[in-house]
Amino acid sequence: MDSKPTPDDTYYLETITFQVEDRLFKVPRYHFERNSEIHATALTLLAGSNSVEERATKTQLN
């Protein structure tokens, strides 16, 4: 098997990490993008940021 594996379209979930007070949460981002236009836009804008944990500590989603 010489080819590079590709993520499955259905079961390869992208996650988002966010911070609430002093706790980090890592959850599938699909529901945030699907159910909230505001969150979908914010997540798109954050795509160019550094590490997920760094974004979680610097970003505030209301």
PQR file of N, CA, C, O and H, with PARSE charges and radii, in Angstrom:
ATOM      1  N   MET A   1       0.843  -1.173   0.000 -0.4000 1.5000
ATOM      2  CA  MET A   1       0.000   0.000   0.000 -0.0000 2.0000
ATOM      3  C   MET A   1       0.892   1.241   0.000  0.5500 1.7000
ATOM      4  O   MET A   1       1.391   1.642   1.051 -0.5500 1.4000
ATOM      5  N   ASP A   2       1.096   1.849  -1.164 -0.4000 1.5000
ATOM      6  CA  ASP A   2       1.979   2.995  -1.299 -0.0000 2.0000
ATOM      7  C   ASP A   2       1.244   4.339  -1.249  0.5500 1.7000
ATOM      8  O   ASP A   2       1.873   5.381  -1.069 -0.5500 1.4000
ATOM      9  H   ASP A   2       0.691   1.523  -2.018  0.4000 1.0000
ATOM     10  N   SER A   3      -0.066   4.320  -1.406 -0.4000 1.5000
ATOM     11  CA  SER A   3      -0.789   5.589  -1.437 -0.0000 2.0000
ATOM     12  C   SER A   3      -1.059   6.108  -0.028  0.5500 1.7000
ATOM     13  O   SER A   3      -1.171   5.338   0.926 -0.5500 1.4000
ATOM     14  H   SER A   3      -0.577   3.473  -1.553  0.4000 1.0000
ATOM     15  N   LYS A   4      -1.161   7.425   0.078 -0.4000 1.5000
ATOM     16  CA  LYS A   4      -1.434   8.072   1.351 -0.0000 2.0000
ATOM     17  C   LYS A   4      -2.909   7.890   1.701  0.5500 1.7000
ATOM     18  O   LYS A   4      -3.768   8.120   0.849 -0.5500 1.4000
ATOM     19  H   LYS A   4      -1.070   8.051  -0.696  0.4000 1.0000
ATOM     20  N   PRO A   5      -3.225   7.487   2.922 -0.5600 1.5000
ATOM     21  CA  PRO A   5      -4.636   7.323   3.288  0.2800 2.0000
ATOM     22  C   PRO A   5      -5.366   8.662   3.293  0.5500 1.7000
ATOM     23  O   PRO A   5      -4.770   9.700   3.582 -0.5500 1.4000
ATOM     24  N   THR A   6      -6.650   8.633   2.973 -0.4000 1.5000
ATOM     25  CA  THR A   6      -7.455   9.848   2.974 -0.0000 2.0000
ATOM     26  C   THR A   6      -8.540   9.742   4.046  0.5500 1.7000
ATOM     27  O   THR A   6      -9.062   8.655   4.291 -0.5500 1.4000
ATOM     28  H   THR A   6      -7.133   7.790   2.739  0.4000 1.0000
ATOM     29  N   PRO A   7      -8.877  10.844   4.676 -0.5600 1.5000
ATOM     30  CA  PRO A   7      -9.924  10.821   5.699  0.2800 2.0000
ATOM     31  C   PRO A   7     -11.280  10.455   5.102  0.5500 1.7000
ATOM     32  O   PRO A   7     -11.612  10.868   3.991 -0.5500 1.4000
ATOM     33  N   ASP A   8     -12.046   9.690   5.841 -0.4000 1.5000
ATOM     34  CA  ASP A   8     -13.389   9.321   5.433 -0.0000 2.0000
ATOM     35  C   ASP A   8     -14.297  10.552   5.511  0.5500 1.7000
ATOM     36  O   ASP A   8     -14.206  11.328   6.463 -0.5500 1.4000
ATOM     37  H   ASP A   8     -11.776   9.355   6.744  0.4000 1.0000
ATOM     38  N   ASP A   9     -15.162  10.734   4.525 -0.4000 1.5000
ATOM     39  CA  ASP A   9     -16.041  11.906   4.489 -0.0000 2.0000
ATOM     40  C   ASP A   9     -17.074  11.911   5.608  0.5500 1.7000
ATOM     41  O   ASP A   9     -17.506  12.978   6.043 -0.5500 1.4000
ATOM     42  H   ASP A   9     -15.235  10.104   3.752  0.4000 1.0000
ATOM     43  N   THR A  10     -17.471  10.743   6.075 -0.4000 1.5000
ATOM     44  CA  THR A  10     -18.520  10.650   7.085 -0.0000 2.0000
ATOM     45  C   THR A  10     -17.984  10.505   8.500  0.5500 1.7000
ATOM     46  O   THR A  10     -18.500  11.139   9.420 -0.5500 1.4000
ATOM     47  H   THR A  10     -17.119   9.876   5.722  0.4000 1.0000
ATOM     48  N   TYR A  11     -16.968   9.689   8.691 -0.4000 1.5000
ATOM     49  CA  TYR A  11     -16.547   9.332  10.045 -0.0000 2.0000
ATOM     50  C   TYR A  11     -15.200   9.889  10.480  0.5500 1.7000
ATOM     51  O   TYR A  11     -14.655   9.441  11.488 -0.5500 1.4000
ATOM     52  H   TYR A  11     -16.549   9.174   7.944  0.4000 1.0000
ATOM     53  N   TYR A  12     -14.659  10.833   9.765 -0.4000 1.5000
ATOM     54  CA  TYR A  12     -13.435  11.510  10.174 -0.0000 2.0000
ATOM     55  C   TYR A  12     -13.839  12.904  10.635  0.5500 1.7000
ATOM     56  O   TYR A  12     -13.897  13.843   9.842 -0.5500 1.4000
ATOM     57  H   TYR A  12     -15.102  11.197   8.946  0.4000 1.0000
ATOM     58  N   LEU A  13     -14.115  13.022  11.930 -0.4000 1.5000
ATOM     59  CA  LEU A  13     -14.685  14.246  12.476 -0.0000 2.0000
ATOM     60  C   LEU A  13     -13.615  15.263  12.832  0.5500 1.7000
ATOM     61  O   LEU A  13     -12.627  14.939  13.490 -0.5500 1.4000
ATOM     62  H   LEU A  13     -14.068  12.259  12.574  0.4000 1.0000
ATOM     63  N   GLU A  14     -13.823  16.496  12.390 -0.4000 1.5000
ATOM     64  CA  GLU A  14     -12.965  17.593  12.819 -0.0000 2.0000
ATOM     65  C   GLU A  14     -13.473  18.067  14.168  0.5500 1.7000
ATOM     66  O   GLU A  14     -14.680  18.101  14.408 -0.5500 1.4000
ATOM     67  H   GLU A  14     -14.626  16.759  11.855  0.4000 1.0000
ATOM     68  N   THR A  15     -12.567  18.427  15.034 -0.4000 1.5000
ATOM     69  CA  THR A  15     -12.965  18.872  16.363 -0.0000 2.0000
ATOM     70  C   THR A  15     -12.621  20.340  16.563  0.5500 1.7000
ATOM     71  O   THR A  15     -11.828  20.923  15.824 -0.5500 1.4000
ATOM     72  H   THR A  15     -11.586  18.399  14.840  0.4000 1.0000
ATOM     73  N   ILE A  16     -13.230  20.906  17.567 -0.4000 1.5000
ATOM     74  CA  ILE A  16     -12.921  22.264  17.982 -0.0000 2.0000
ATOM     75  C   ILE A  16     -12.622  22.216  19.472  0.5500 1.7000
ATOM     76  O   ILE A  16     -13.286  21.511  20.232 -0.5500 1.4000
ATOM     77  H   ILE A  16     -13.874  20.432  18.168  0.4000 1.0000
ATOM     78  N   THR A  17     -11.621  22.972  19.874 -0.4000 1.5000
ATOM     79  CA  THR A  17     -11.295  23.072  21.284 -0.0000 2.0000
ATOM     80  C   THR A  17     -11.659  24.472  21.738  0.5500 1.7000
ATOM     81  O   THR A  17     -11.272  25.459  21.111 -0.5500 1.4000
ATOM     82  H   THR A  17     -11.082  23.545  19.257  0.4000 1.0000
ATOM     83  N   PHE A  18     -12.405  24.555  22.830 -0.4000 1.5000
ATOM     84  CA  PHE A  18     -12.723  25.865  23.372 -0.0000 2.0000
ATOM     85  C   PHE A  18     -12.542  25.858  24.875  0.5500 1.7000
ATOM     86  O   PHE A  18     -12.558  24.808  25.518 -0.5500 1.4000
ATOM     87  H   PHE A  18     -12.719  23.754  23.339  0.4000 1.0000
ATOM     88  N   GLN A  19     -12.371  27.038  25.413 -0.4000 1.5000
ATOM     89  CA  GLN A  19     -12.086  27.203  26.833 -0.0000 2.0000
ATOM     90  C   GLN A  19     -13.263  27.880  27.524  0.5500 1.7000
ATOM     91  O   GLN A  19     -13.785  28.892  27.056 -0.5500 1.4000
ATOM     92  H   GLN A  19     -12.358  27.890  24.890  0.4000 1.0000
ATOM     93  N   VAL A  20     -13.662  27.301  28.640 -0.4000 1.5000
ATOM     94  CA  VAL A  20     -14.648  27.902  29.522 -0.0000 2.0000
ATOM     95  C   VAL A  20     -13.993  27.975  30.892  0.5500 1.7000
ATOM     96  O   VAL A  20     -13.718  26.956  31.526 -0.5500 1.4000
ATOM     97  H   VAL A  20     -13.238  26.479  29.020  0.4000 1.0000
ATOM     98  N   GLU A  21     -13.753  29.187  31.326 -0.4000 1.5000
ATOM     99  CA  GLU A  21     -13.009  29.458  32.556 -0.0000 2.0000
ATOM    100  C   GLU A  21     -11.654  28.751  32.471  0.5500 1.7000
ATOM    101  O   GLU A  21     -10.856  29.085  31.595 -0.5500 1.4000
ATOM    102  H   GLU A  21     -13.977  30.014  30.810  0.4000 1.0000
ATOM    103  N   ASP A  22     -11.368  27.793  33.344 -0.4000 1.5000
ATOM    104  CA  ASP A  22     -10.054  27.139  33.320 -0.0000 2.0000
ATOM    105  C   ASP A  22     -10.117  25.731  32.737  0.5500 1.7000
ATOM    106  O   ASP A  22      -9.218  24.927  32.984 -0.5500 1.4000
ATOM    107  H   ASP A  22     -12.016  27.522  34.056  0.4000 1.0000
ATOM    108  N   ARG A  23     -11.174  25.410  31.959 -0.4000 1.5000
ATOM    109  CA  ARG A  23     -11.333  24.076  31.382 -0.0000 2.0000
ATOM    110  C   ARG A  23     -11.306  24.141  29.859  0.5500 1.7000
ATOM    111  O   ARG A  23     -11.885  25.048  29.260 -0.5500 1.4000
ATOM    112  H   ARG A  23     -11.905  26.063  31.759  0.4000 1.0000
ATOM    113  N   LEU A  24     -10.633  23.179  29.236 -0.4000 1.5000
ATOM    114  CA  LEU A  24     -10.639  23.041  27.785 -0.0000 2.0000
ATOM    115  C   LEU A  24     -11.597  21.921  27.405  0.5500 1.7000
ATOM    116  O   LEU A  24     -11.621  20.871  28.048 -0.5500 1.4000
ATOM    117  H   LEU A  24     -10.162  22.443  29.723  0.4000 1.0000
ATOM    118  N   PHE A  25     -12.384  22.146  26.360 -0.4000 1.5000
ATOM    119  CA  PHE A  25     -13.313  21.154  25.830 -0.0000 2.0000
ATOM    120  C   PHE A  25     -12.961  20.909  24.375  0.5500 1.7000
ATOM    121  O   PHE A  25     -12.707  21.853  23.626 -0.5500 1.4000
ATOM    122  H   PHE A  25     -12.364  22.999  25.838  0.4000 1.0000
ATOM    123  N   LYS A  26     -12.943  19.643  23.970 -0.4000 1.5000
ATOM    124  CA  LYS A  26     -12.654  19.275  22.584 -0.0000 2.0000
ATOM    125  C   LYS A  26     -13.845  18.459  22.080  0.5500 1.7000
ATOM    126  O   LYS A  26     -14.063  17.328  22.514 -0.5500 1.4000
ATOM    127  H   LYS A  26     -13.149  18.876  24.578  0.4000 1.0000
ATOM    128  N   VAL A  27     -14.608  19.045  21.162 -0.4000 1.5000
ATOM    129  CA  VAL A  27     -15.848  18.438  20.688 -0.0000 2.0000
ATOM    130  C   VAL A  27     -15.915  18.516  19.166  0.5500 1.7000
ATOM    131  O   VAL A  27     -15.202  19.319  18.564 -0.5500 1.4000
ATOM    132  H   VAL A  27     -14.430  19.964  20.809  0.4000 1.0000
ATOM    133  N   PRO A  28     -16.761  17.697  18.529 -0.5600 1.5000
ATOM    134  CA  PRO A  28     -16.923  17.801  17.081  0.2800 2.0000
ATOM    135  C   PRO A  28     -17.443  19.183  16.699  0.5500 1.7000
ATOM    136  O   PRO A  28     -18.376  19.688  17.324 -0.5500 1.4000
ATOM    137  N   ARG A  29     -16.850  19.796  15.682 -0.4000 1.5000
ATOM    138  CA  ARG A  29     -17.238  21.144  15.289 -0.0000 2.0000
ATOM    139  C   ARG A  29     -18.444  21.171  14.362  0.5500 1.7000
ATOM    140  O   ARG A  29     -19.010  22.234  14.106 -0.5500 1.4000
ATOM    141  H   ARG A  29     -16.092  19.386  15.174  0.4000 1.0000
ATOM    142  N   TYR A  30     -18.837  20.015  13.863 -0.4000 1.5000
ATOM    143  CA  TYR A  30     -19.927  19.920  12.898 -0.0000 2.0000
ATOM    144  C   TYR A  30     -21.198  20.605  13.393  0.5500 1.7000
ATOM    145  O   TYR A  30     -21.804  21.381  12.653 -0.5500 1.4000
ATOM    146  H   TYR A  30     -18.378  19.151  14.070  0.4000 1.0000
ATOM    147  N   HIS A  31     -21.610  20.334  14.622 -0.4000 1.5000
ATOM    148  CA  HIS A  31     -22.862  20.884  15.134 -0.0000 2.0000
ATOM    149  C   HIS A  31     -22.798  22.408  15.284  0.5500 1.7000
ATOM    150  O   HIS A  31     -23.796  23.100  15.086 -0.5500 1.4000
ATOM    151  H   HIS A  31     -21.118  19.704  15.222  0.4000 1.0000
ATOM    152  N   PHE A  32     -21.628  22.918  15.632 -0.4000 1.5000
ATOM    153  CA  PHE A  32     -21.477  24.375  15.726 -0.0000 2.0000
ATOM    154  C   PHE A  32     -21.636  25.018  14.354  0.5500 1.7000
ATOM    155  O   PHE A  32     -22.284  26.055  14.218 -0.5500 1.4000
ATOM    156  H   PHE A  32     -20.816  22.356  15.793  0.4000 1.0000
ATOM    157  N   GLU A  33     -21.043  24.399  13.344 -0.4000 1.5000
ATOM    158  CA  GLU A  33     -21.105  24.953  11.989 -0.0000 2.0000
ATOM    159  C   GLU A  33     -22.498  24.795  11.389  0.5500 1.7000
ATOM    160  O   GLU A  33     -22.982  25.695  10.702 -0.5500 1.4000
ATOM    161  H   GLU A  33     -20.516  23.557  13.455  0.4000 1.0000
ATOM    162  N   ARG A  34     -23.135  23.678  11.636 -0.4000 1.5000
ATOM    163  CA  ARG A  34     -24.431  23.389  11.040 -0.0000 2.0000
ATOM    164  C   ARG A  34     -25.559  24.200  11.674  0.5500 1.7000
ATOM    165  O   ARG A  34     -26.484  24.623  10.980 -0.5500 1.4000
ATOM    166  H   ARG A  34     -22.742  22.947  12.193  0.4000 1.0000
ATOM    167  N   ASN A  35     -25.487  24.419  12.984 -0.4000 1.5000
ATOM    168  CA  ASN A  35     -26.609  25.020  13.699 -0.0000 2.0000
ATOM    169  C   ASN A  35     -26.456  26.501  14.006  0.5500 1.7000
ATOM    170  O   ASN A  35     -27.364  27.102  14.580 -0.5500 1.4000
ATOM    171  H   ASN A  35     -24.735  24.075  13.547  0.4000 1.0000
ATOM    172  N   SER A  36     -25.336  27.101  13.639 -0.4000 1.5000
ATOM    173  CA  SER A  36     -25.139  28.511  13.959 -0.0000 2.0000
ATOM    174  C   SER A  36     -24.310  29.187  12.880  0.5500 1.7000
ATOM    175  O   SER A  36     -23.137  28.864  12.689 -0.5500 1.4000
ATOM    176  H   SER A  36     -24.599  26.612  13.173  0.4000 1.0000
ATOM    177  N   GLU A  37     -24.920  30.116  12.186 -0.4000 1.5000
ATOM    178  CA  GLU A  37     -24.199  30.857  11.154 -0.0000 2.0000
ATOM    179  C   GLU A  37     -23.059  31.671  11.768  0.5500 1.7000
ATOM    180  O   GLU A  37     -21.994  31.808  11.166 -0.5500 1.4000
ATOM    181  H   GLU A  37     -25.872  30.378  12.341  0.4000 1.0000
ATOM    182  N   ILE A  38     -23.284  32.204  12.951 -0.4000 1.5000
ATOM    183  CA  ILE A  38     -22.245  32.981  13.635 -0.0000 2.0000
ATOM    184  C   ILE A  38     -21.039  32.109  13.945  0.5500 1.7000
ATOM    185  O   ILE A  38     -19.905  32.506  13.678 -0.5500 1.4000
ATOM    186  H   ILE A  38     -24.149  32.093  13.440  0.4000 1.0000
ATOM    187  N   HIS A  39     -21.269  30.923  14.508 -0.4000 1.5000
ATOM    188  CA  HIS A  39     -20.150  30.035  14.816 -0.0000 2.0000
ATOM    189  C   HIS A  39     -19.464  29.538  13.551  0.5500 1.7000
ATOM    190  O   HIS A  39     -18.238  29.427  13.512 -0.5500 1.4000
ATOM    191  H   HIS A  39     -22.190  30.601  14.725  0.4000 1.0000
ATOM    192  N   ALA A  40     -20.246  29.237  12.517 -0.4000 1.5000
ATOM    193  CA  ALA A  40     -19.649  28.782  11.256 -0.0000 2.0000
ATOM    194  C   ALA A  40     -18.707  29.841  10.697  0.5500 1.7000
ATOM    195  O   ALA A  40     -17.610  29.520  10.242 -0.5500 1.4000
ATOM    196  H   ALA A  40     -21.241  29.327  12.549  0.4000 1.0000
ATOM    197  N   THR A  41     -19.127  31.089  10.731 -0.4000 1.5000
ATOM    198  CA  THR A  41     -18.280  32.182  10.245 -0.0000 2.0000
ATOM    199  C   THR A  41     -17.039  32.335  11.109  0.5500 1.7000
ATOM    200  O   THR A  41     -15.931  32.470  10.590 -0.5500 1.4000
ATOM    201  H   THR A  41     -20.019  31.350  11.101  0.4000 1.0000
ATOM    202  N   ALA A  42     -17.218  32.316  12.427 -0.4000 1.5000
ATOM    203  CA  ALA A  42     -16.088  32.466  13.341 -0.0000 2.0000
ATOM    204  C   ALA A  42     -15.080  31.329  13.159  0.5500 1.7000
ATOM    205  O   ALA A  42     -13.873  31.571  13.173 -0.5500 1.4000
ATOM    206  H   ALA A  42     -18.118  32.207  12.849  0.4000 1.0000
ATOM    207  N   LEU A  43     -15.553  30.108  12.991 -0.4000 1.5000
ATOM    208  CA  LEU A  43     -14.650  28.970  12.814 -0.0000 2.0000
ATOM    209  C   LEU A  43     -13.900  29.066  11.497  0.5500 1.7000
ATOM    210  O   LEU A  43     -12.740  28.664  11.415 -0.5500 1.4000
ATOM    211  H   LEU A  43     -16.534  29.912  12.980  0.4000 1.0000
ATOM    212  N   THR A  44     -14.544  29.593  10.468 -0.4000 1.5000
ATOM    213  CA  THR A  44     -13.868  29.792   9.187 -0.0000 2.0000
ATOM    214  C   THR A  44     -12.751  30.824   9.330  0.5500 1.7000
ATOM    215  O   THR A  44     -11.659  30.644   8.792 -0.5500 1.4000
ATOM    216  H   THR A  44     -15.486  29.920  10.534  0.4000 1.0000
ATOM    217  N   LEU A  45     -13.031  31.896  10.053 -0.4000 1.5000
ATOM    218  CA  LEU A  45     -12.018  32.941  10.253 -0.0000 2.0000
ATOM    219  C   LEU A  45     -10.852  32.451  11.090  0.5500 1.7000
ATOM    220  O   LEU A  45      -9.728  32.924  10.922 -0.5500 1.4000
ATOM    221  H   LEU A  45     -13.919  32.042  10.490  0.4000 1.0000
ATOM    222  N   LEU A  46     -11.106  31.501  11.995 -0.4000 1.5000
ATOM    223  CA  LEU A  46     -10.048  30.980  12.867 -0.0000 2.0000
ATOM    224  C   LEU A  46      -9.187  29.922  12.185  0.5500 1.7000
ATOM    225  O   LEU A  46      -8.161  29.521  12.734 -0.5500 1.4000
ATOM    226  H   LEU A  46     -12.019  31.117  12.131  0.4000 1.0000
ATOM    227  N   ALA A  47      -9.579  29.471  11.021 -0.4000 1.5000
ATOM    228  CA  ALA A  47      -8.881  28.365  10.361 -0.0000 2.0000
ATOM    229  C   ALA A  47      -7.400  28.639  10.152  0.5500 1.7000
ATOM    230  O   ALA A  47      -6.612  27.694  10.125 -0.5500 1.4000
ATOM    231  H   ALA A  47     -10.412  29.797  10.576  0.4000 1.0000
ATOM    232  N   GLY A  48      -6.996  29.882  10.005 -0.4000 1.5000
ATOM    233  CA  GLY A  48      -5.595  30.204   9.784 -0.0000 2.0000
ATOM    234  C   GLY A  48      -4.791  30.394  11.048  0.5500 1.7000
ATOM    235  O   GLY A  48      -3.594  30.675  10.974 -0.5500 1.4000
ATOM    236  H   GLY A  48      -7.636  30.649  10.027  0.4000 1.0000
ATOM    237  N   SER A  49      -5.411  30.250  12.209 -0.4000 1.5000
ATOM    238  CA  SER A  49      -4.701  30.451  13.473 -0.0000 2.0000
ATOM    239  C   SER A  49      -3.731  29.311  13.742  0.5500 1.7000
ATOM    240  O   SER A  49      -3.705  28.315  13.018 -0.5500 1.4000
ATOM    241  H   SER A  49      -6.383  30.021  12.269  0.4000 1.0000
ATOM    242  N   ASN A  50      -2.932  29.470  14.797 -0.4000 1.5000
ATOM    243  CA  ASN A  50      -1.949  28.452  15.162 -0.0000 2.0000
ATOM    244  C   ASN A  50      -2.635  27.232  15.767  0.5500 1.7000
ATOM    245  O   ASN A  50      -3.624  26.752  15.215 -0.5500 1.4000
ATOM    246  H   ASN A  50      -2.954  30.279  15.385  0.4000 1.0000
ATOM    247  N   SER A  51      -2.139  26.732  16.867 -0.4000 1.5000
ATOM    248  CA  SER A  51      -2.673  25.520  17.461 -0.0000 2.0000
ATOM    249  C   SER A  51      -4.095  25.717  17.963  0.5500 1.7000
ATOM    250  O   SER A  51      -4.504  26.832  18.285 -0.5500 1.4000
ATOM    251  H   SER A  51      -1.335  27.123  17.315  0.4000 1.0000
ATOM    252  N   VAL A  52      -4.834  24.635  18.026 -0.4000 1.5000
ATOM    253  CA  VAL A  52      -6.214  24.678  18.493 -0.0000 2.0000
ATOM    254  C   VAL A  52      -6.274  25.180  19.924  0.5500 1.7000
ATOM    255  O   VAL A  52      -7.135  25.994  20.257 -0.5500 1.4000
ATOM    256  H   VAL A  52      -4.502  23.729  17.765  0.4000 1.0000
ATOM    257  N   GLU A  53      -5.380  24.709  20.769 -0.4000 1.5000
ATOM    258  CA  GLU A  53      -5.377  25.136  22.157 -0.0000 2.0000
ATOM    259  C   GLU A  53      -5.069  26.629  22.272  0.5500 1.7000
ATOM    260  O   GLU A  53      -5.627  27.312  23.131 -0.5500 1.4000
ATOM    261  H   GLU A  53      -4.680  24.048  20.499  0.4000 1.0000
ATOM    262  N   GLU A  54      -4.192  27.134  21.419 -0.4000 1.5000
ATOM    263  CA  GLU A  54      -3.876  28.564  21.424 -0.0000 2.0000
ATOM    264  C   GLU A  54      -5.097  29.373  21.003  0.5500 1.7000
ATOM    265  O   GLU A  54      -5.386  30.413  21.595 -0.5500 1.4000
ATOM    266  H   GLU A  54      -3.739  26.579  20.721  0.4000 1.0000
ATOM    267  N   ARG A  55      -5.816  28.903  19.982 -0.4000 1.5000
ATOM    268  CA  ARG A  55      -7.033  29.589  19.558 -0.0000 2.0000
ATOM    269  C   ARG A  55      -8.056  29.586  20.678  0.5500 1.7000
ATOM    270  O   ARG A  55      -8.751  30.580  20.886 -0.5500 1.4000
ATOM    271  H   ARG A  55      -5.581  28.058  19.501  0.4000 1.0000
ATOM    272  N   ALA A  56      -8.158  28.469  21.409 -0.4000 1.5000
ATOM    273  CA  ALA A  56      -9.148  28.372  22.483 -0.0000 2.0000
ATOM    274  C   ALA A  56      -8.878  29.391  23.569  0.5500 1.7000
ATOM    275  O   ALA A  56      -9.816  29.920  24.165 -0.5500 1.4000
ATOM    276  H   ALA A  56      -7.593  27.661  21.240  0.4000 1.0000
ATOM    277  N   THR A  57      -7.629  29.673  23.834 -0.4000 1.5000
ATOM    278  CA  THR A  57      -7.319  30.602  24.902 -0.0000 2.0000
ATOM    279  C   THR A  57      -7.433  32.058  24.440  0.5500 1.7000
ATOM    280  O   THR A  57      -7.545  32.957  25.274 -0.5500 1.4000
ATOM    281  H   THR A  57      -6.867  29.243  23.349  0.4000 1.0000
ATOM    282  N   LYS A  58      -7.405  32.305  23.135 -0.4000 1.5000
ATOM    283  CA  LYS A  58      -7.431  33.670  22.631 -0.0000 2.0000
ATOM    284  C   LYS A  58      -8.780  34.086  22.049  0.5500 1.7000
ATOM    285  O   LYS A  58      -9.000  35.269  21.789 -0.5500 1.4000
ATOM    286  H   LYS A  58      -7.314  31.575  22.457  0.4000 1.0000
ATOM    287  N   THR A  59      -9.680  33.135  21.843 -0.4000 1.5000
ATOM    288  CA  THR A  59     -10.912  33.406  21.131 -0.0000 2.0000
ATOM    289  C   THR A  59     -12.095  33.316  22.069  0.5500 1.7000
ATOM    290  O   THR A  59     -12.156  32.445  22.937 -0.5500 1.4000
ATOM    291  H   THR A  59      -9.501  32.174  22.054  0.4000 1.0000
ATOM    292  N   GLN A  60     -13.023  34.216  21.886 -0.4000 1.5000
ATOM    293  CA  GLN A  60     -14.237  34.201  22.683 -0.0000 2.0000
ATOM    294  C   GLN A  60     -15.418  34.172  21.742  0.5500 1.7000
ATOM    295  O   GLN A  60     -15.668  35.140  21.024 -0.5500 1.4000
ATOM    296  H   GLN A  60     -12.974  34.923  21.181  0.4000 1.0000
ATOM    297  N   LEU A  61     -16.154  33.058  21.739 -0.4000 1.5000
ATOM    298  CA  LEU A  61     -17.354  32.926  20.908 -0.0000 2.0000
ATOM    299  C   LEU A  61     -18.557  33.174  21.793  0.5500 1.7000
ATOM    300  O   LEU A  61     -18.734  32.485  22.798 -0.5500 1.4000
ATOM    301  H   LEU A  61     -15.951  32.272  22.322  0.4000 1.0000
ATOM    302  N   ASN A  62     -19.380  34.133  21.446 -0.4000 1.5000
ATOM    303  CA  ASN A  62     -20.578  34.445  22.230 -0.0000 2.0000
ATOM    304  C   ASN A  62     -21.810  33.935  21.532  0.5500 1.7000
ATOM    305  O   ASN A  62     -22.919  34.102  22.038 -0.5500 1.4000
ATOM    306  H   ASN A  62     -19.236  34.693  20.629  0.4000 1.0000
TER
END
